[in-house]
Amino acid sequence: MTPEELKKHKSLRKQLKKIPEFSAQRRNKLPKPFNKLGGSRIQSTGMVDVSDTHAVFMYWIDGEILTDRSFYGHLFSKLMNGSLYPLFEFHWHPRHKGFHCKIPCNTEYDYTDRTLPGAHELKLKTKQLDPKNIQDRHELIYRFCNACGVLLPDNDPLSKTLWT
């Protein structure tokens, strides 16, 4: 994917209808590449449409202490055959990397129905947030949406009060 193609995807109108709720994630309930994701420590939003051609998926992994927790956000292009093409991955690993993202830019790999192994990685300014804390999780959602061009809900009071 070229930088221009990626920029076009980012600039297309995408919006959450509401701030997504997280719930326990069970295996085989999601399309590839997340069909094997599940377990007692994983809370997810499921696939959330943000436009006719884009979807997001967010999840966090619980742990006893902050450094055992993590948060992930994924932006996908929905292909005509029902497959998903990853455009952006947002990761928060307090233990070792802080915020970082991956993009399929200037690569020849076909990432259809996959995540972005080996894709270009960008570091983002890190702030200490705990995905187990609801307000911190909302800020992680905001940071993910802001980074990949997804608008927050127009009528959601959280989106007006938490980020202003």
PyMOL commands that set and color helices and strands:
alter all, ss='L'
color gray80, all
select helices_A, chain A and resi 3-11+66-68+134-148+157-161
alter helices_A, ss='H'
color red, helices_A
select strands_A, chain A and resi 23-25+39-44+48-49+54-61+70-78+84-93+98-103+120-123
alter strands_A, ss='S'
color yellow, strands_A
deselect
rebuild
show_as cartoon
